[in-house]
């Protein structure tokens, strides 16, 4: 897998509106993995192939009509950072590789303390060492406020 990033985007929002300026690459059809961090805590991990502005529009405007209620965390926070990674070599634009990494990132978050508070779904696929390695790189690239030492790297993290 060839993954680049992250791009970091600041969000300000309330339950009805979200303000973010995503890059041209983030708004392209390339497969993306994104991690939402509020107060240095991972609150959501997702994947998308469509433009991030469209993905976030749907996450803010869904009413549950077709079973999707949108991002739960839009009701509990007002600011967040979104970190976006891109899989440049996804076969035919497939999300399978990034969905596998997504599950591994969420697992690392859980191992460090608790499941992401806003995570409402996850895609599980059999993983290989490459997926786990990418998950570790992604997890360790963000400034997080962890409850204890990170179990994968063994590096001590300072909590506030």
PyMOL CGO cylinders between C-alpha atoms (Angstrom):
from pymol import cmd
from pymol.cgo import CYLINDER

trace = [
    CYLINDER, 0.00, 0.00, 0.00, 1.20, 3.49, -0.81, 0.3, 1, 1, 1, 1, 1, 1,
    CYLINDER, 1.20, 3.49, -0.81, -0.36, 5.93, 1.66, 0.3, 1, 1, 1, 1, 1, 1,
    CYLINDER, -0.36, 5.93, 1.66, 0.44, 9.63, 1.90, 0.3, 1, 1, 1, 1, 1, 1,
    CYLINDER, 0.44, 9.63, 1.90, -0.51, 12.21, 4.47, 0.3, 1, 1, 1, 1, 1, 1,
    CYLINDER, -0.51, 12.21, 4.47, -1.69, 13.37, 6.75, 0.3, 1, 1, 1, 1, 1, 1,
    CYLINDER, -1.69, 13.37, 6.75, -3.31, 16.60, 5.79, 0.3, 1, 1, 1, 1, 1, 1,
    CYLINDER, -3.31, 16.60, 5.79, -4.67, 18.33, 8.87, 0.3, 1, 1, 1, 1, 1, 1,
    CYLINDER, -4.67, 18.33, 8.87, -7.88, 20.34, 8.63, 0.3, 1, 1, 1, 1, 1, 1,
    CYLINDER, -7.88, 20.34, 8.63, -9.38, 22.43, 11.44, 0.3, 1, 1, 1, 1, 1, 1,
    CYLINDER, -9.38, 22.43, 11.44, -13.14, 22.10, 11.93, 0.3, 1, 1, 1, 1, 1, 1,
    CYLINDER, -13.14, 22.10, 11.93, -15.45, 24.45, 13.76, 0.3, 1, 1, 1, 1, 1, 1,
    CYLINDER, -15.45, 24.45, 13.76, -19.04, 23.37, 14.04, 0.3, 1, 1, 1, 1, 1, 1,
    CYLINDER, -19.04, 23.37, 14.04, -22.28, 22.98, 15.90, 0.3, 1, 1, 1, 1, 1, 1,
    CYLINDER, -22.28, 22.98, 15.90, -24.98, 20.35, 15.42, 0.3, 1, 1, 1, 1, 1, 1,
    CYLINDER, -24.98, 20.35, 15.42, -26.32, 22.12, 12.29, 0.3, 1, 1, 1, 1, 1, 1,
    CYLINDER, -26.32, 22.12, 12.29, -23.23, 23.48, 10.51, 0.3, 1, 1, 1, 1, 1, 1,
    CYLINDER, -23.23, 23.48, 10.51, -19.62, 22.60, 9.89, 0.3, 1, 1, 1, 1, 1, 1,
    CYLINDER, -19.62, 22.60, 9.89, -16.90, 24.91, 8.60, 0.3, 1, 1, 1, 1, 1, 1,
    CYLINDER, -16.90, 24.91, 8.60, -13.88, 23.30, 6.96, 0.3, 1, 1, 1, 1, 1, 1,
    CYLINDER, -13.88, 23.30, 6.96, -11.62, 23.98, 4.00, 0.3, 1, 1, 1, 1, 1, 1,
    CYLINDER, -11.62, 23.98, 4.00, -10.61, 20.67, 2.47, 0.3, 1, 1, 1, 1, 1, 1,
    CYLINDER, -10.61, 20.67, 2.47, -7.86, 20.53, -0.17, 0.3, 1, 1, 1, 1, 1, 1,
    CYLINDER, -7.86, 20.53, -0.17, -8.40, 19.66, -3.80, 0.3, 1, 1, 1, 1, 1, 1,
    CYLINDER, -8.40, 19.66, -3.80, -6.95, 16.21, -3.11, 0.3, 1, 1, 1, 1, 1, 1,
    CYLINDER, -6.95, 16.21, -3.11, -9.33, 15.69, -0.16, 0.3, 1, 1, 1, 1, 1, 1,
    CYLINDER, -9.33, 15.69, -0.16, -12.21, 16.60, -2.43, 0.3, 1, 1, 1, 1, 1, 1,
    CYLINDER, -12.21, 16.60, -2.43, -11.13, 14.13, -5.12, 0.3, 1, 1, 1, 1, 1, 1,
    CYLINDER, -11.13, 14.13, -5.12, -12.29, 10.55, -5.61, 0.3, 1, 1, 1, 1, 1, 1,
    CYLINDER, -12.29, 10.55, -5.61, -9.07, 9.00, -4.27, 0.3, 1, 1, 1, 1, 1, 1,
    CYLINDER, -9.07, 9.00, -4.27, -9.65, 6.61, -1.33, 0.3, 1, 1, 1, 1, 1, 1,
    CYLINDER, -9.65, 6.61, -1.33, -9.09, 8.33, 2.00, 0.3, 1, 1, 1, 1, 1, 1,
    CYLINDER, -9.09, 8.33, 2.00, -8.82, 7.39, 5.65, 0.3, 1, 1, 1, 1, 1, 1,
    CYLINDER, -8.82, 7.39, 5.65, -9.68, 10.20, 8.05, 0.3, 1, 1, 1, 1, 1, 1,
    CYLINDER, -9.68, 10.20, 8.05, -9.37, 10.54, 11.79, 0.3, 1, 1, 1, 1, 1, 1,
    CYLINDER, -9.37, 10.54, 11.79, -11.30, 13.14, 13.79, 0.3, 1, 1, 1, 1, 1, 1,
    CYLINDER, -11.30, 13.14, 13.79, -9.52, 14.35, 16.92, 0.3, 1, 1, 1, 1, 1, 1,
    CYLINDER, -9.52, 14.35, 16.92, -11.10, 16.65, 19.52, 0.3, 1, 1, 1, 1, 1, 1,
    CYLINDER, -11.10, 16.65, 19.52, -9.21, 17.73, 22.64, 0.3, 1, 1, 1, 1, 1, 1,
    CYLINDER, -9.21, 17.73, 22.64, -6.37, 15.39, 21.57, 0.3, 1, 1, 1, 1, 1, 1,
    CYLINDER, -6.37, 15.39, 21.57, -8.74, 12.41, 21.70, 0.3, 1, 1, 1, 1, 1, 1,
    CYLINDER, -8.74, 12.41, 21.70, -9.67, 10.29, 18.68, 0.3, 1, 1, 1, 1, 1, 1,
    CYLINDER, -9.67, 10.29, 18.68, -13.45, 10.51, 18.44, 0.3, 1, 1, 1, 1, 1, 1,
    CYLINDER, -13.45, 10.51, 18.44, -14.00, 9.00, 14.98, 0.3, 1, 1, 1, 1, 1, 1,
    CYLINDER, -14.00, 9.00, 14.98, -12.15, 7.05, 12.29, 0.3, 1, 1, 1, 1, 1, 1,
    CYLINDER, -12.15, 7.05, 12.29, -13.63, 6.71, 8.83, 0.3, 1, 1, 1, 1, 1, 1,
    CYLINDER, -13.63, 6.71, 8.83, -12.93, 6.03, 5.17, 0.3, 1, 1, 1, 1, 1, 1,
    CYLINDER, -12.93, 6.03, 5.17, -14.32, 7.73, 2.09, 0.3, 1, 1, 1, 1, 1, 1,
    CYLINDER, -14.32, 7.73, 2.09, -13.90, 7.66, -1.65, 0.3, 1, 1, 1, 1, 1, 1,
    CYLINDER, -13.90, 7.66, -1.65, -16.05, 10.66, -2.40, 0.3, 1, 1, 1, 1, 1, 1,
    CYLINDER, -16.05, 10.66, -2.40, -15.13, 14.29, -1.75, 0.3, 1, 1, 1, 1, 1, 1,
    CYLINDER, -15.13, 14.29, -1.75, -14.63, 15.09, 1.92, 0.3, 1, 1, 1, 1, 1, 1,
    CYLINDER, -14.63, 15.09, 1.92, -16.94, 18.10, 1.64, 0.3, 1, 1, 1, 1, 1, 1,
    CYLINDER, -16.94, 18.10, 1.64, -19.71, 15.74, 0.43, 0.3, 1, 1, 1, 1, 1, 1,
    CYLINDER, -19.71, 15.74, 0.43, -18.91, 13.17, 3.15, 0.3, 1, 1, 1, 1, 1, 1,
    CYLINDER, -18.91, 13.17, 3.15, -19.12, 15.82, 5.86, 0.3, 1, 1, 1, 1, 1, 1,
    CYLINDER, -19.12, 15.82, 5.86, -22.25, 17.38, 4.35, 0.3, 1, 1, 1, 1, 1, 1,
    CYLINDER, -22.25, 17.38, 4.35, -23.93, 13.97, 4.60, 0.3, 1, 1, 1, 1, 1, 1,
    CYLINDER, -23.93, 13.97, 4.60, -22.61, 13.50, 8.13, 0.3, 1, 1, 1, 1, 1, 1,
    CYLINDER, -22.61, 13.50, 8.13, -24.17, 16.80, 9.17, 0.3, 1, 1, 1, 1, 1, 1,
    CYLINDER, -24.17, 16.80, 9.17, -27.47, 16.60, 7.31, 0.3, 1, 1, 1, 1, 1, 1,
    CYLINDER, -27.47, 16.60, 7.31, -28.59, 12.99, 7.73, 0.3, 1, 1, 1, 1, 1, 1,
    CYLINDER, -28.59, 12.99, 7.73, -31.87, 12.52, 9.54, 0.3, 1, 1, 1, 1, 1, 1,
    CYLINDER, -31.87, 12.52, 9.54, -31.94, 8.75, 9.97, 0.3, 1, 1, 1, 1, 1, 1,
    CYLINDER, -31.94, 8.75, 9.97, -34.44, 8.32, 7.16, 0.3, 1, 1, 1, 1, 1, 1,
    CYLINDER, -34.44, 8.32, 7.16, -32.42, 5.45, 5.64, 0.3, 1, 1, 1, 1, 1, 1,
    CYLINDER, -32.42, 5.45, 5.64, -30.87, 4.30, 8.91, 0.3, 1, 1, 1, 1, 1, 1,
    CYLINDER, -30.87, 4.30, 8.91, -27.92, 6.73, 8.95, 0.3, 1, 1, 1, 1, 1, 1,
    CYLINDER, -27.92, 6.73, 8.95, -28.13, 9.46, 11.59, 0.3, 1, 1, 1, 1, 1, 1,
    CYLINDER, -28.13, 9.46, 11.59, -24.92, 11.29, 10.72, 0.3, 1, 1, 1, 1, 1, 1,
    CYLINDER, -24.92, 11.29, 10.72, -21.91, 11.99, 12.88, 0.3, 1, 1, 1, 1, 1, 1,
    CYLINDER, -21.91, 11.99, 12.88, -22.84, 11.52, 16.54, 0.3, 1, 1, 1, 1, 1, 1,
    CYLINDER, -22.84, 11.52, 16.54, -19.89, 13.67, 17.64, 0.3, 1, 1, 1, 1, 1, 1,
    CYLINDER, -19.89, 13.67, 17.64, -21.34, 16.79, 16.01, 0.3, 1, 1, 1, 1, 1, 1,
    CYLINDER, -21.34, 16.79, 16.01, -23.62, 17.01, 19.06, 0.3, 1, 1, 1, 1, 1, 1,
    CYLINDER, -23.62, 17.01, 19.06, -20.87, 16.74, 21.68, 0.3, 1, 1, 1, 1, 1, 1,
    CYLINDER, -20.87, 16.74, 21.68, -18.04, 18.95, 20.37, 0.3, 1, 1, 1, 1, 1, 1,
    CYLINDER, -18.04, 18.95, 20.37, -17.59, 22.32, 18.63, 0.3, 1, 1, 1, 1, 1, 1,
    CYLINDER, -17.59, 22.32, 18.63, -14.02, 22.02, 17.34, 0.3, 1, 1, 1, 1, 1, 1,
    CYLINDER, -14.02, 22.02, 17.34, -11.88, 19.20, 16.00, 0.3, 1, 1, 1, 1, 1, 1,
    CYLINDER, -11.88, 19.20, 16.00, -8.95, 18.40, 13.75, 0.3, 1, 1, 1, 1, 1, 1,
    CYLINDER, -8.95, 18.40, 13.75, -9.38, 16.03, 10.84, 0.3, 1, 1, 1, 1, 1, 1,
    CYLINDER, -9.38, 16.03, 10.84, -6.30, 14.14, 9.69, 0.3, 1, 1, 1, 1, 1, 1,
    CYLINDER, -6.30, 14.14, 9.69, -6.62, 12.75, 6.16, 0.3, 1, 1, 1, 1, 1, 1,
    CYLINDER, -6.62, 12.75, 6.16, -4.46, 10.06, 4.52, 0.3, 1, 1, 1, 1, 1, 1,
    CYLINDER, -4.46, 10.06, 4.52, -4.67, 8.97, 0.88, 0.3, 1, 1, 1, 1, 1, 1,
    CYLINDER, -4.67, 8.97, 0.88, -4.13, 5.55, -0.66, 0.3, 1, 1, 1, 1, 1, 1,
    CYLINDER, -4.13, 5.55, -0.66, -2.55, 6.31, -4.00, 0.3, 1, 1, 1, 1, 1, 1,
    CYLINDER, -2.55, 6.31, -4.00, -2.35, 2.73, -5.23, 0.3, 1, 1, 1, 1, 1, 1,
    CYLINDER, -2.35, 2.73, -5.23, -5.81, 1.39, -4.35, 0.3, 1, 1, 1, 1, 1, 1,
    CYLINDER, -5.81, 1.39, -4.35, -6.84, -1.17, -6.99, 0.3, 1, 1, 1, 1, 1, 1,
    CYLINDER, -6.84, -1.17, -6.99, -9.66, 0.36, -9.01, 0.3, 1, 1, 1, 1, 1, 1,
    CYLINDER, -9.66, 0.36, -9.01, -10.30, 2.85, -6.20, 0.3, 1, 1, 1, 1, 1, 1,
    CYLINDER, -10.30, 2.85, -6.20, -11.18, 0.09, -3.73, 0.3, 1, 1, 1, 1, 1, 1,
    CYLINDER, -11.18, 0.09, -3.73, -11.61, 0.98, -0.06, 0.3, 1, 1, 1, 1, 1, 1,
    CYLINDER, -11.61, 0.98, -0.06, -10.79, -2.54, 1.15, 0.3, 1, 1, 1, 1, 1, 1,
    CYLINDER, -10.79, -2.54, 1.15, -7.19, -1.77, 2.16, 0.3, 1, 1, 1, 1, 1, 1,
    CYLINDER, -7.19, -1.77, 2.16, -8.11, 1.45, 3.97, 0.3, 1, 1, 1, 1, 1, 1,
    CYLINDER, -8.11, 1.45, 3.97, -11.11, -0.17, 5.66, 0.3, 1, 1, 1, 1, 1, 1,
    CYLINDER, -11.11, -0.17, 5.66, -8.70, -2.77, 7.03, 0.3, 1, 1, 1, 1, 1, 1,
    CYLINDER, -8.70, -2.77, 7.03, -6.34, -0.05, 8.27, 0.3, 1, 1, 1, 1, 1, 1,
    CYLINDER, -6.34, -0.05, 8.27, -9.35, 1.83, 9.69, 0.3, 1, 1, 1, 1, 1, 1,
    CYLINDER, -9.35, 1.83, 9.69, -10.25, -1.15, 11.91, 0.3, 1, 1, 1, 1, 1, 1,
    CYLINDER, -10.25, -1.15, 11.91, -6.65, -1.49, 13.05, 0.3, 1, 1, 1, 1, 1, 1,
    CYLINDER, -6.65, -1.49, 13.05, -6.45, 2.23, 13.96, 0.3, 1, 1, 1, 1, 1, 1,
    CYLINDER, -6.45, 2.23, 13.96, -9.67, 1.94, 15.97, 0.3, 1, 1, 1, 1, 1, 1,
    CYLINDER, -9.67, 1.94, 15.97, -8.23, -1.14, 17.68, 0.3, 1, 1, 1, 1, 1, 1,
    CYLINDER, -8.23, -1.14, 17.68, -5.09, 0.82, 18.67, 0.3, 1, 1, 1, 1, 1, 1,
    CYLINDER, -5.09, 0.82, 18.67, -7.27, 3.59, 20.07, 0.3, 1, 1, 1, 1, 1, 1,
    CYLINDER, -7.27, 3.59, 20.07, -9.13, 0.99, 22.14, 0.3, 1, 1, 1, 1, 1, 1,
    CYLINDER, -9.13, 0.99, 22.14, -5.89, -0.59, 23.36, 0.3, 1, 1, 1, 1, 1, 1,
    CYLINDER, -5.89, -0.59, 23.36, -4.76, 2.86, 24.54, 0.3, 1, 1, 1, 1, 1, 1,
    CYLINDER, -4.76, 2.86, 24.54, -7.91, 3.47, 26.57, 0.3, 1, 1, 1, 1, 1, 1,
    CYLINDER, -7.91, 3.47, 26.57, -11.40, 3.35, 25.12, 0.3, 1, 1, 1, 1, 1, 1,
    CYLINDER, -11.40, 3.35, 25.12, -13.20, 3.05, 21.78, 0.3, 1, 1, 1, 1, 1, 1,
    CYLINDER, -13.20, 3.05, 21.78, -13.56, 6.37, 19.92, 0.3, 1, 1, 1, 1, 1, 1,
    CYLINDER, -13.56, 6.37, 19.92, -16.60, 8.08, 21.50, 0.3, 1, 1, 1, 1, 1, 1,
    CYLINDER, -16.60, 8.08, 21.50, -18.24, 8.91, 18.19, 0.3, 1, 1, 1, 1, 1, 1,
    CYLINDER, -18.24, 8.91, 18.19, -17.53, 5.63, 16.38, 0.3, 1, 1, 1, 1, 1, 1,
    CYLINDER, -17.53, 5.63, 16.38, -20.84, 4.16, 15.27, 0.3, 1, 1, 1, 1, 1, 1,
    CYLINDER, -20.84, 4.16, 15.27, -19.64, 1.62, 12.71, 0.3, 1, 1, 1, 1, 1, 1,
    CYLINDER, -19.64, 1.62, 12.71, -16.47, -0.13, 11.66, 0.3, 1, 1, 1, 1, 1, 1,
    CYLINDER, -16.47, -0.13, 11.66, -15.44, -2.34, 8.73, 0.3, 1, 1, 1, 1, 1, 1,
    CYLINDER, -15.44, -2.34, 8.73, -13.61, -5.53, 9.69, 0.3, 1, 1, 1, 1, 1, 1,
    CYLINDER, -13.61, -5.53, 9.69, -11.52, -7.45, 7.17, 0.3, 1, 1, 1, 1, 1, 1,
    CYLINDER, -11.52, -7.45, 7.17, -8.68, -9.92, 7.69, 0.3, 1, 1, 1, 1, 1, 1,
    CYLINDER, -8.68, -9.92, 7.69, -5.52, -7.86, 8.13, 0.3, 1, 1, 1, 1, 1, 1,
    CYLINDER, -5.52, -7.86, 8.13, -1.93, -8.42, 7.18, 0.3, 1, 1, 1, 1, 1, 1,
    CYLINDER, -1.93, -8.42, 7.18, 1.20, -7.00, 8.81, 0.3, 1, 1, 1, 1, 1, 1,
    CYLINDER, 1.20, -7.00, 8.81, 1.20, -4.15, 6.29, 0.3, 1, 1, 1, 1, 1, 1,
    CYLINDER, 1.20, -4.15, 6.29, -2.24, -2.96, 7.49, 0.3, 1, 1, 1, 1, 1, 1,
    CYLINDER, -2.24, -2.96, 7.49, -1.14, -3.14, 11.13, 0.3, 1, 1, 1, 1, 1, 1,
    CYLINDER, -1.14, -3.14, 11.13, 2.09, -1.28, 10.35, 0.3, 1, 1, 1, 1, 1, 1,
    CYLINDER, 2.09, -1.28, 10.35, 0.18, 1.52, 8.59, 0.3, 1, 1, 1, 1, 1, 1,
    CYLINDER, 0.18, 1.52, 8.59, -2.27, 1.73, 11.49, 0.3, 1, 1, 1, 1, 1, 1,
    CYLINDER, -2.27, 1.73, 11.49, 0.61, 2.15, 13.93, 0.3, 1, 1, 1, 1, 1, 1,
    CYLINDER, 0.61, 2.15, 13.93, 2.23, 4.87, 11.78, 0.3, 1, 1, 1, 1, 1, 1,
    CYLINDER, 2.23, 4.87, 11.78, -1.09, 6.71, 11.51, 0.3, 1, 1, 1, 1, 1, 1,
    CYLINDER, -1.09, 6.71, 11.51, -1.87, 6.37, 15.20, 0.3, 1, 1, 1, 1, 1, 1,
    CYLINDER, -1.87, 6.37, 15.20, 1.56, 7.58, 16.27, 0.3, 1, 1, 1, 1, 1, 1,
    CYLINDER, 1.56, 7.58, 16.27, 1.58, 10.53, 13.86, 0.3, 1, 1, 1, 1, 1, 1,
    CYLINDER, 1.58, 10.53, 13.86, -1.18, 12.36, 15.76, 0.3, 1, 1, 1, 1, 1, 1,
    CYLINDER, -1.18, 12.36, 15.76, -0.78, 14.33, 18.98, 0.3, 1, 1, 1, 1, 1, 1,
    CYLINDER, -0.78, 14.33, 18.98, -3.11, 12.49, 21.30, 0.3, 1, 1, 1, 1, 1, 1,
    CYLINDER, -3.11, 12.49, 21.30, -3.96, 12.68, 24.96, 0.3, 1, 1, 1, 1, 1, 1,
    CYLINDER, -3.96, 12.68, 24.96, -3.75, 9.03, 26.01, 0.3, 1, 1, 1, 1, 1, 1,
    CYLINDER, -3.75, 9.03, 26.01, -4.70, 7.57, 29.36, 0.3, 1, 1, 1, 1, 1, 1,
    CYLINDER, -4.70, 7.57, 29.36, -1.59, 5.41, 29.64, 0.3, 1, 1, 1, 1, 1, 1,
    CYLINDER, -1.59, 5.41, 29.64, 1.57, 4.42, 27.81, 0.3, 1, 1, 1, 1, 1, 1,
    CYLINDER, 1.57, 4.42, 27.81, 0.95, 3.54, 24.21, 0.3, 1, 1, 1, 1, 1, 1,
    CYLINDER, 0.95, 3.54, 24.21, 0.93, -0.28, 24.08, 0.3, 1, 1, 1, 1, 1, 1,
    CYLINDER, 0.93, -0.28, 24.08, 2.31, -0.56, 20.55, 0.3, 1, 1, 1, 1, 1, 1,
    CYLINDER, 2.31, -0.56, 20.55, 5.30, 1.74, 20.67, 0.3, 1, 1, 1, 1, 1, 1,
    CYLINDER, 5.30, 1.74, 20.67, 5.93, 1.67, 24.41, 0.3, 1, 1, 1, 1, 1, 1,
    CYLINDER, 5.93, 1.67, 24.41, 6.54, 5.42, 24.29, 0.3, 1, 1, 1, 1, 1, 1,
    CYLINDER, 6.54, 5.42, 24.29, 5.29, 7.32, 27.28, 0.3, 1, 1, 1, 1, 1, 1,
    CYLINDER, 5.29, 7.32, 27.28, 2.58, 9.85, 26.48, 0.3, 1, 1, 1, 1, 1, 1,
    CYLINDER, 2.58, 9.85, 26.48, 1.87, 12.78, 28.77, 0.3, 1, 1, 1, 1, 1, 1,
    CYLINDER, 1.87, 12.78, 28.77, -1.74, 13.37, 29.73, 0.3, 1, 1, 1, 1, 1, 1,
    CYLINDER, -1.74, 13.37, 29.73, -3.16, 16.73, 30.68, 0.3, 1, 1, 1, 1, 1, 1,
]
cmd.load_cgo(trace, "trace")
